Amino acid sequence: MQDKILYIDCSSGISGDKFVSALYDLSLIKEKEIAEFIGRLNIKDFSYADISFKKVKRLGLAGLFFHVDGRKAKIQFKTVSEINRRIDLFDLKPRIKNDIHLIYDILIEAESAVHGNSFDKLHLHELASIDTVLDISLCAFLISRLKVNDITCSDVNLGSGFIDVAHGRLIVPPPAVSFILKEIPVYSWGDAEELTTPTGAAILKYYAKRFPKGFPAMEIISEGHGCGMKELNTMANVLRVFYGRPLKSDNNSSGNRNDINRGEIYEIKTNIDDMNPEIYDYVIEKLVANGALDVFLTPVVMKKSRPGVLLTILCEASSVEKISNAVLEETSSLGLRISKMDKICLKRRTMNLKTPFGTLGIKVATLNGKVVNRKPEYDELKKIAGAKKIPLKEVYRIVQDCIDKWEYE
């Protein structure tokens, strides 16, 4: 399967409904699939007939406007636990359900931090609306169907001015938006309107992994336009998304350049046969503290048939001097062998996964657009085993089962 990329142009901000509209406007997902998905949400007295995608124009730019008529829907949340229980009732694949849970977690964490309340005392307000449920759920479904390997985004236009919310009047951006978009490039331009909403910010925070300066190198397959409700004066109130293939370097026979990282690494070695072995534990800790990427000990037989240890350290160029000094100071070695080597390694990213033990970070490695390795963090599983008083191998089994369902179903 070829790699696919999705680029999100947030020059007019982002909201949940605009993102849903833009993804559907790519014309890659059939209407029948949307209808079936809505039915799997198991919301009483609510069906595909209660949503609509209307063709509209914003400052002459055509696109889709997504509307939800939730007047008949029997759905109302009062607590965070009720939200989670409702999501668990969705008849969806584990990976999609996991994404919905985690996007909601981003929103809930922001609201909790802004209002200084614990989760169980949080007033949900807009988070409890059928609109928010549909925006997040449909985005998770559409993203999963597009099967993109990379989601990138422009800088995010927040808008300006003031908005009226349940707690009164606030300056744009509202606190929840600024909390969610920490460490993401943002700016303010254009009409005095709220252009980026908390739901839109949470979806963006969850899916977008890169914010390049300028349009990414890609072959565009389809472009989608999601229109906001209001007509603006200075810009088209349209979220644009671009779906396509990333451009690759010529004759790249060794794999996709987005999946393989190339670089240099230094290897430092020394043979030791006259040091108290109890000292190695301290030495390794100090080497790691000084920048060692890896340290390992290999049993060797030296001259005069004397048993010894081959100490090997891998590090970046910037750490060679510090690590060399540490070895010579802390061990009985009188000299070192230092080599510079080429290295290649798979591109890795951390994905969050909902498990019976809470949300865990899963390391995912890809090659040629295909997932080749998925692994939980050992330290997290170790903590769980200790806290829950259950065998570590049982924790591994349960988490691995969640990973397998998440990836393949």
WOSULCOR-V78468 format. One record per residue. RES is the residue in one small letter. PHI is phi in radians with two decimals (999 if undefined). NEAR is the number of other C-alpha atoms within 10 Angstrom. D_CENTER is the distance of its C-alpha to the mean C-alpha in Angstrom with 2 decimals. Layout:
res=<RES	RES>
phi=<PHI	PHI>
near=<NEAR	NEAR>
d_center=<D_CENTER	D_CENTER>
This chain:
res=<m	q	d	k	i	l	y	i	d	c	s	s	g	i	s	g	d	k	f	v	s	a	l	y	d	l	s	l	i	k	e	k	e	i	a	e	f	i	g	r	l	n	i	k	d	f	s	y	a	d	i	s	f	k	k	v	k	r	l	g	l	a	g	l	f	f	h	v	d	g	r	k	a	k	i	q	f	k	t	v	s	e	i	n	r	r	i	d	l	f	d	l	k	p	r	i	k	n	d	i	h	l	i	y	d	i	l	i	e	a	e	s	a	v	h	g	n	s	f	d	k	l	h	l	h	e	l	a	s	i	d	t	v	l	d	i	s	l	c	a	f	l	i	s	r	l	k	v	n	d	i	t	c	s	d	v	n	l	g	s	g	f	i	d	v	a	h	g	r	l	i	v	p	p	p	a	v	s	f	i	l	k	e	i	p	v	y	s	w	g	d	a	e	e	l	t	t	p	t	g	a	a	i	l	k	y	y	a	k	r	f	p	k	g	f	p	a	m	e	i	i	s	e	g	h	g	c	g	m	k	e	l	n	t	m	a	n	v	l	r	v	f	y	g	r	p	l	k	s	d	n	n	s	s	g	n	r	n	d	i	n	r	g	e	i	y	e	i	k	t	n	i	d	d	m	n	p	e	i	y	d	y	v	i	e	k	l	v	a	n	g	a	l	d	v	f	l	t	p	v	v	m	k	k	s	r	p	g	v	l	l	t	i	l	c	e	a	s	s	v	e	k	i	s	n	a	v	l	e	e	t	s	s	l	g	l	r	i	s	k	m	d	k	i	c	l	k	r	r	t	m	n	l	k	t	p	f	g	t	l	g	i	k	v	a	t	l	n	g	k	v	v	n	r	k	p	e	y	d	e	l	k	k	i	a	g	a	k	k	i	p	l	k	e	v	y	r	i	v	q	d	c	i	d	k	w	e	y	e>
phi=<999	-1.28	-1.12	-2.25	-2.22	-2.18	-1.96	-1.92	-1.68	-1.76	-1.21	-2.04	1.40	-2.63	-2.35	-1.07	-1.19	-1.17	-1.21	-1.00	-1.07	-1.13	-1.14	-1.22	-1.22	-1.11	1.10	-1.89	-2.03	-1.37	-1.03	-1.05	-1.17	-1.11	-1.07	-1.11	-1.11	-1.01	-1.12	-1.31	-1.34	0.98	-1.67	-1.08	1.05	-2.44	-2.56	-1.03	-1.13	-1.64	-2.16	-2.62	-2.04	-1.87	-1.34	-2.41	-2.26	-2.23	0.89	1.50	-1.67	-1.41	-3.01	-1.92	-2.04	-1.69	-2.23	-2.05	-1.78	-1.75	-1.14	-1.62	-1.13	-1.60	-2.59	-2.71	-1.92	-2.06	-2.35	-1.12	-1.11	-1.18	-1.06	-1.11	-1.14	-1.11	-1.09	-1.12	-1.41	-1.10	-1.56	-2.19	-1.08	-0.93	-1.16	-1.15	-1.08	-1.08	-1.06	-1.08	-0.96	-1.29	-1.17	-1.06	-1.02	-1.08	-1.11	-1.15	-1.07	-1.14	-1.09	-1.12	-1.17	-1.16	-1.66	1.19	-1.94	-1.25	-0.98	-1.27	-1.91	-1.38	-1.50	-1.37	0.90	-1.10	-1.09	-1.57	-1.39	-1.11	-1.05	-1.13	-1.01	-1.19	-1.00	-1.21	-1.15	-1.17	-1.06	-1.07	-1.16	-1.13	-1.08	-1.12	-1.26	-1.29	0.92	-1.50	-1.60	-2.52	-2.08	-2.10	-2.60	-1.32	-1.05	-1.81	-1.44	-1.48	1.54	-2.75	1.57	-2.29	-2.32	-1.80	-2.21	-1.05	-1.69	2.12	-1.67	-2.26	-1.36	-1.42	-1.44	-1.13	-0.97	-1.10	-1.17	-1.13	-1.16	-1.13	-1.59	-1.02	1.21	-1.96	-1.16	-2.31	-2.77	-2.29	-2.76	1.68	-1.06	-1.38	-2.46	-1.37	-1.71	-2.07	-1.71	-0.99	-1.12	-1.07	-1.10	-1.15	-1.10	-1.10	-1.03	-1.29	-1.65	-1.36	-1.87	-2.40	-2.27	-1.21	-1.49	1.85	-1.24	-1.21	-1.26	-2.73	-1.74	-1.30	-1.70	-2.67	-2.21	-2.12	-2.12	-1.94	-1.68	-1.42	-1.22	-1.55	-1.60	-1.65	-1.64	-1.75	-2.77	-1.28	-1.38	-2.38	-1.62	-1.85	-2.18	-2.19	-1.99	-3.03	-1.90	-1.20	-1.30	-1.98	-1.25	-1.18	0.93	-1.49	-1.31	-1.59	2.28	-1.21	-1.16	-1.39	-1.82	-2.04	-1.72	-2.02	-3.05	-2.17	-2.53	-1.89	-2.03	-1.99	-2.27	-2.75	-1.71	-2.29	-2.32	-2.39	-2.11	-1.01	-1.09	-1.10	-1.32	-1.04	-1.00	-1.15	-1.06	-1.08	-1.03	-1.20	-1.13	-1.09	-1.12	-1.64	1.94	-1.14	-1.43	-2.73	-2.40	-2.53	-2.00	-2.12	-1.16	-2.39	-1.92	-1.72	-1.06	1.12	1.00	-1.51	-1.17	-2.58	-2.28	-1.63	-1.57	-2.15	-2.21	-1.91	-2.77	-1.40	-1.00	-1.17	-1.83	-1.03	-1.14	-1.10	-1.22	-1.05	-1.09	-1.12	-1.11	-1.21	-1.38	-1.74	-2.07	-1.58	-1.14	-1.87	-2.95	-2.28	-1.97	-2.13	-2.26	-1.74	-2.28	-1.38	-2.44	-2.26	-2.58	-1.20	-1.18	-2.18	-2.49	-1.84	-1.90	-1.52	-2.31	-1.34	-2.31	-1.07	-1.74	1.91	-1.47	-2.12	-1.51	-2.03	-1.38	-2.13	-2.01	-2.18	-2.47	0.95	1.40	-1.89	-1.22	-1.98	-2.73	-2.39	-2.57	-1.34	-1.34	-1.01	-1.06	-1.16	-1.18	-1.08	-1.10	-1.10	-1.03	-1.19	-1.25	-1.58	1.05	-2.23	-1.04	-1.05	-1.13	-1.26	-1.07	-0.98	-1.09	-1.14	-1.18	-1.10	-1.10	-1.12	-1.10	-1.10	-1.18	-1.09	-1.43	-1.92	-1.39>
near=<7	11	17	20	23	27	24	25	21	23	25	27	28	32	25	28	27	27	32	30	31	26	29	23	22	19	12	14	14	9	12	9	13	16	14	12	20	21	16	14	20	15	16	11	12	20	20	15	10	15	17	14	16	13	14	15	18	20	13	8	13	16	24	26	24	22	18	17	14	17	11	11	14	11	17	12	18	15	15	20	12	13	19	15	11	17	20	16	13	19	14	17	15	21	22	21	20	20	26	24	20	18	22	24	16	21	22	21	18	21	24	19	14	15	12	11	13	12	16	11	12	17	18	18	12	14	20	18	14	20	18	19	21	20	24	23	26	24	23	21	21	20	17	14	13	16	13	17	17	18	19	20	25	22	18	24	22	26	23	19	13	15	15	10	11	7	7	7	11	13	13	21	23	20	16	23	22	20	20	22	17	10	9	17	14	17	12	19	16	16	15	16	18	22	25	24	20	27	26	23	25	27	26	25	17	17	16	17	14	13	18	13	10	9	14	16	12	17	14	15	12	15	17	25	27	32	32	28	15	11	14	17	12	12	15	19	26	33	26	26	23	24	23	18	19	21	15	13	9	6	7	9	8	9	14	21	18	18	18	17	13	13	10	12	17	21	19	20	19	18	22	19	18	13	13	9	11	8	11	15	9	10	17	21	12	16	24	16	11	18	18	22	15	13	18	11	14	10	13	15	13	14	9	6	8	10	13	19	19	17	20	18	25	24	22	15	13	10	16	21	10	13	22	19	12	16	23	14	12	15	16	14	16	11	12	15	11	16	11	14	10	9	11	11	12	20	16	17	13	15	15	16	21	20	15	10	13	9	15	18	15	19	15	17	20	19	19	17	18	13	14	11	13	18	15	20	12	11	9	11	19	15	12	17	18	11	9	11	9	11	12	16	12	12	18	17	11	13	21	17	12	17	20	13	12	18	12	9	10>
d_center=<21.44	20.79	17.47	16.35	14.61	13.97	14.92	14.99	18.08	17.92	21.44	22.59	19.61	17.35	18.02	17.03	20.30	20.19	16.84	18.31	21.50	20.10	18.22	21.45	23.59	22.29	24.90	23.04	22.86	26.26	27.57	28.59	25.04	24.08	27.24	26.61	23.11	24.64	27.26	24.85	23.61	27.08	27.74	31.49	33.46	30.50	30.11	29.16	32.35	30.86	28.26	29.12	27.88	30.56	31.29	31.87	32.21	31.02	33.32	34.31	30.86	30.49	27.49	26.61	26.68	25.09	27.25	27.17	30.55	29.83	33.39	34.21	30.97	31.61	28.41	28.30	26.21	27.66	25.33	21.76	23.05	24.52	21.22	19.75	23.00	22.96	19.53	20.90	23.86	21.98	23.19	19.90	18.26	16.31	12.98	13.47	14.81	11.96	9.55	12.47	12.95	9.62	9.91	13.45	12.69	11.20	14.43	16.65	15.69	16.47	19.69	20.72	20.40	22.20	25.01	25.37	25.50	24.26	22.29	25.57	27.38	24.90	26.44	24.00	25.75	23.60	20.84	23.53	24.52	24.52	23.05	19.80	19.70	20.32	17.95	14.86	16.27	17.36	14.18	12.43	15.60	16.00	12.61	13.40	16.89	16.13	14.53	12.80	11.58	10.33	9.51	11.20	12.90	16.17	17.06	17.09	20.59	21.01	24.62	27.45	30.27	30.24	29.06	30.73	28.73	29.93	30.45	32.37	31.88	28.94	28.33	25.45	22.62	22.83	21.64	18.67	17.30	18.04	16.49	13.09	13.21	14.22	13.65	12.92	16.17	18.26	21.95	24.67	27.08	29.33	30.61	30.70	28.15	24.78	22.56	19.09	18.87	16.82	15.53	14.65	12.98	10.82	9.83	9.22	7.25	4.75	5.14	6.71	6.20	9.98	12.88	15.97	19.44	20.99	20.43	18.66	21.15	21.01	23.51	23.09	23.72	23.32	22.79	22.14	23.33	22.40	25.16	25.31	28.32	30.16	31.99	31.42	34.09	32.41	29.64	28.69	26.41	24.21	20.51	20.56	18.08	18.97	18.36	19.78	20.02	19.08	22.37	23.28	25.93	29.33	30.48	27.29	28.70	26.60	23.30	20.68	20.26	16.50	16.46	19.18	19.41	23.04	24.74	27.51	27.97	31.08	32.75	35.27	37.79	40.83	43.19	44.38	47.24	48.79	46.15	45.77	42.73	41.71	40.69	37.88	35.44	35.97	35.89	32.50	31.01	32.58	31.42	27.76	28.29	29.75	26.83	27.38	24.45	26.45	29.94	32.01	35.65	37.76	41.27	43.92	47.73	49.29	52.83	55.61	53.36	51.65	48.22	45.48	41.76	39.80	37.19	34.37	31.69	28.88	27.77	27.02	30.09	29.71	30.17	33.15	35.88	34.51	33.92	37.31	39.06	37.41	38.58	42.08	42.35	41.06	42.46	45.90	44.81	47.06	44.94	41.63	40.64	37.79	36.29	33.75	31.78	29.43	26.13	23.53	20.31	17.54	14.24	11.82	8.16	7.04	5.68	7.03	10.28	13.14	16.38	19.94	19.40	16.49	12.72	12.30	10.07	10.70	11.26	11.17	13.70	14.85	18.30	19.58	16.60	17.21	15.35	18.04	16.80	14.66	15.60	15.11	15.92	19.70	20.16	18.16	20.27	23.35	22.95	22.56	25.66	27.62	26.76	27.36	30.37	29.44	29.54	26.57	27.07	26.78	23.42	22.30	23.79	22.18	18.62	19.29	20.63	17.46	15.50	18.28	18.31	14.60	14.85	18.25	19.36>
